[in-house]
Amino acid sequence: MYDIRFLPPAARYLKKLKDKELRSLYQKAAEDIRTDPLIGREKSGDLKGIRSVDIYHHRINYELAYTIEENNIIVFISAGIRENFYNEPKRYWNP
């Protein structure tokens, strides 16, 4: 089993979530990633090394971006709505 760490943007977004159903979908996605970290799609280009999982809620696409570190730690970089989502991981993650 992998350990989990949240960077400030992901932690801040998840803390502010008021929709309990959406919060539980994020928690389920995090647990799924924790048991099998390779379920997310790997990104390319500037985001090489980042994986993301799609979460659909009320016909809106949300994303959870993460990376896997060498010492069995999963680092959640950001979470949020798909629109303009990948601007934030670029700021907080340096390979």
C-alpha positions in Angstrom: 0.0 0.0 0.0 1.2 3.5 -0.8 1.3 6.5 1.5 -0.5 9.7 0.4 0.6 13.3 0.5 -1.3 16.4 -0.7 0.3 19.5 -2.2 -1.4 22.8 -1.1 -3.6 23.3 -4.2 -5.2 19.8 -3.9 -5.6 20.1 -0.2 -7.2 23.5 -0.4 -9.6 22.5 -3.1 -10.7 19.3 -1.3 -11.1 21.1 2.0 -13.4 23.7 0.4 -15.7 21.1 -1.2 -19.2 21.4 0.2 -20.9 18.8 -2.0 -20.7 15.6 0.1 -21.3 13.3 -2.9 -18.5 14.9 -4.9 -16.2 14.7 -1.8 -16.9 11.0 -1.5 -16.1 10.5 -5.2 -12.7 12.2 -4.7 -12.1 10.0 -1.6 -13.0 6.8 -3.6 -10.7 7.9 -6.4 -7.9 8.5 -3.9 -8.4 5.1 -2.4 -8.4 3.5 -5.8 -5.2 5.2 -6.7 -3.7 4.2 -3.4 -4.4 0.5 -4.1 -3.4 0.7 -7.8 -1.4 3.8 -8.7 -1.3 3.0 -12.4 -5.0 3.4 -13.0 -4.6 7.1 -14.0 -3.7 8.2 -17.5 -0.2 9.4 -17.9 0.2 12.8 -19.4 2.7 13.9 -22.0 4.7 17.0 -22.9 5.1 19.5 -20.1 3.2 17.3 -17.7 5.2 14.1 -18.3 5.3 12.1 -15.1 1.9 13.2 -13.9 -1.1 10.9 -14.0 -4.8 11.9 -13.7 -8.1 10.3 -13.0 -11.4 11.6 -14.3 -14.3 12.0 -11.9 -17.8 12.7 -13.3 -20.4 14.3 -11.2 -23.7 15.9 -12.5 -22.3 15.8 -16.1 -19.2 17.8 -15.1 -15.8 16.4 -15.6 -13.5 16.8 -12.5 -9.8 15.7 -12.4 -7.4 14.5 -9.8 -3.7 14.8 -10.7 -1.0 12.9 -9.0 2.5 11.6 -9.3 4.2 8.5 -7.9 7.5 9.0 -6.0 10.2 6.4 -5.7 9.6 5.7 -2.0 6.0 4.5 -2.4 4.4 7.8 -1.9 1.6 9.2 -4.0 1.6 13.0 -4.2 -1.8 14.5 -5.2 -0.8 17.7 -7.0 -4.2 19.3 -7.8 -7.9 18.6 -8.0 -10.7 20.5 -9.7 -12.9 21.0 -12.8 -11.4 19.9 -16.1 -11.6 23.4 -17.7 -8.2 25.1 -17.4 -7.2 22.3 -15.0 -3.6 21.7 -16.2 -2.4 25.2 -15.6 -2.1 24.6 -11.9 -0.1 21.3 -12.0 2.5 23.1 -14.2 3.1 25.7 -11.5 3.5 23.2 -8.6 5.3 20.3 -10.1 8.8 20.2 -11.4 10.2 16.8 -12.7 
